[in-house]
């Protein structure tokens, strides 16, 4: 019997013969793209065009059906880490479905793709790395020390999308991941997660994001001894080598992508301040741990100060704020709040500085304590303590009689019942902000703060806590969460759109002020300090517009479109039009010439 000749083999499953090589390559790219390929939602015409007949199940589904299936599988996973792994796989396989789910179900998904689960994911990263994406698909850019030409080539190697031209990069060296310490290359989960929130929260196009881990080794002995650790097995360099390497990396990044916004994330305290001081006025960059945290907490403080002034007649000038924790985030928050007191309440720099008492692991930070203070602590060191030194937090509370207690120590339970109840004796409505992440390292829980203050606390945390039900009335009270997500997506979007030469302190301040003013009347009536996360996109638009407006007012905006805006509403409209969504962009063959 003669062999059967498959006459259709060269036509039905191949791109049309009349296409040139470039068009054929485009079709091939679409069929393999996690962004352009719709999967089971691809209609039959597109399947035919792309040569995918027989490679997908017969049913053509909608994006909504795909979403419901993914959520069903996600919710069946017993642990948060398993959910994280599943979502990581989905992000590389079907980008738009991933963001459709994250945007629509943000309150459920944010704790999975970022804190608190990302902390666990970073701890386990070397173990789960092979299961996060398909072979050959990189989830981020891994950089090491090298000369600039070598670094430039490495940077160009990372091209997750066609015509890749990122607007924003989040970069970490893994030296201080959340409150978990030095995790080395395992810290890549933070830049990845952060950029996912930029997309979900502010509509930055996922194809224009760049997650980077700068692997300079690790001083974590446990990791160095771990046979599965995927990073460099060497100790971290000295400061001279460190700063030179970072300088080379940033030079290489801006050689390849001249307009790139750099967000520094989770660097050790000393280096975080050093890098910000060195580059803040030289390039488009910011540090979310310092400036972002400071801005979002400032926003909550603005509303808390306003509330106790209205309800308890406490003048802003009467506040005494104790910071428990003296790292980069704590000092960044203090500086932002100080600027608020100076600008909005006409306090001198010295008056505003004296609002703060800083506490580190050795106790109250003073000039007379006898130890050499880290440079970033010197500014707030007290010199009015008359030789008295205090180590215990309760003693410090008794000495200062603060109106507000802010925790950034990563010490679980530091705000115990005795400390909180004592604070309530001094204040009708004590302000308590336990800001450490993850929840296991928060200084206290919302329930503990409510019970110890007879339900009078004005509360915001850095991680999510469940609502508290007042037993006597059945009233359900929801805690505030000073989540950086309220600030950094809008700040980043505003910077990308306005393209200022640098991000000024006034831009950060205006972002915080815009967030504070974004609460609805209903939210204020409930005593909330922050708006509902369900409104994150319109909130991010407000924050981004405030950044663009300030950049324009300072003559720093290089964007002609922003310069031409005649009113603030024009800027808001421009920002809103430039927010990406998973359903407002063409898919697959729709992106090609109509004849394909």
C-alpha positions, 0 to 999 in steps of 0.5 A: 500500500502506498503511504498516505501523503498528508497534503495539509501538513505544510499549510494547516499547521504552518503560518500562511505561505505568503508571510515574510520571515519577520511576520512568521517570527512574529506569529511564532513569538505570539504562540509562545508568549505568556503575554500575547497567547490567550490560551484556551480563550483563543478563538479558532481563527487565531488558532488556525493562523498561529498553527495551534490546531490540535495543540489546545483543547477544543473549547474556546473559553472566556477570560472570566471562565479562565479566571474562575478555574484558576481561583478554584484551583488557587483556593484549593491549595492548603498553604499560602506558599503553595498558592504563591507557587501556583500564582508564580507559574500563572504569571509566566504562563498567562500574564493577563489572566494573572493580573485579571485575577490580582486586580479583581481580587486584590484583597485576597491576592495581595497577601499571597503575592506579597507580604506576608507570603513573600517572606516565606517564599524568600526563605524558601526561594532556593527550594521552590525556584525550579517550580516557579516558571517554565524552563528557559523563562527567567523570573527576574534579572540576576546581576553580579559584580562586573565591568560596565560592558559586561553588565550591559550585555547581561542586562540585555540578555533579560528580554521577557517580552518583545521590544522590551523597554522597561520604565521602572526597575526594583533592585535589591541586594537581599541584605535586609529582606523584610524583617528576616535579615540577609537572604542573599539571592533568595531576596529576588522575591521582593522585587518581583512581588513589588512590581506585581503591585505596581501593575495591579495598583497603578496600572504600570504595564507589566512589559515595562517592569524590571525586577533585579537582584544584585548578588554580592554574596551573603553573610548568612552562614545558614545559606552559605552551608545550604546545598540548595542555595542558588546564590553566590557562596561568598561573604559580602564585600567591604563598603568601598567595593560595594559602592563601586559595584552598585555605581557600575550596575546603575551606570550599566542600567542607564546605558541600556535604558537611559530613562529607567526609574530605579526603586531601591528595596530592602538594602541594609540600613546603612547602605539604604541611606548611603545609596539614597544620599548618593543618588537621590539628586543625581538620577530618577530613583527613590527608596521605598523602605525610607521614603515610601514607608515614611510617606504612607505612615505620614499619611496615617499620622496626618489623619490621626493627628487631625482626628485627636485634634478634633475629638480630644482638642490635642494640638499638633504641637503637643505631640510626643512620638516614640519610635521603637526601632531605629533602622532606615525605615524608622528614621525615614518615617520620622523625617517625613512626619517632621516635614509635615509638622514644619510645613503644615503647623509652622514649627521650626526645624528644631521644634519639629525634631524634638517631637521624636524620641528614638529607641534602638536595641540599647534603649533611648538614643541619646548623645550621652549614652556612651556608644558610637551611634550609627550616622543615621541615628545622630540627628534624632539623638536626645541631648535633653535627658539630663544624664538619664538613660533608659533601656526598657520600653515601659520606662521610656513610656513613663519618662516621655509620656508619648501621644504616639508609639510607632514600632519598626523593630521587628520584635514580636510583642514589644508593645505588651499589655503593660506598655499599651495600657500605660499609654492609654492612661496618658491619652484619651485616644493613644496612637499606636502604629506597630509597623513591622512585617510580617505579622509574626514580627509585629510589635502587637496585634490589633486585638491586643491594642484594642483590649489594652486601651478599652477600644480607644486606640487609633491604630495602623499596622504594617501588616493586615490584622483581622477586625475586632468585635467589641463584646459589649456592643457587637460593633466590628472595628477594622484596623488601619494598615499602613501598607506601602502599596498606598504610596509606591505604585502611584509614586512610581507611575507619576514619576514614569509619566512626568519623567522628572530629573529626580524625585524631590522630597516635596514630591514624596510629601505631596504623595503622602498628603494626597493619600491622606486627603483621598478618604471618602466621607464614609471612610472618615466617618468610620474613623479610618486612617486609610482608604479601602484597598478596593479603591487602590487604582483611583487612589494611585491615580490621585497620588500619581497626579500629585507627583506629576503636579509637583514635578511640573510646579518645580520645573522638573518634569521633562514630559511635554504632555505633563507640561502642557496640562492646564489644570490638575484635572487634566493631569488626573485624566492623563494619568488615568488614560495611561493606566494599563489593564489586562483587558484594554490591550490587543491580544495575539494576532490582533497586534499584527497587520490585519492581513495576517 
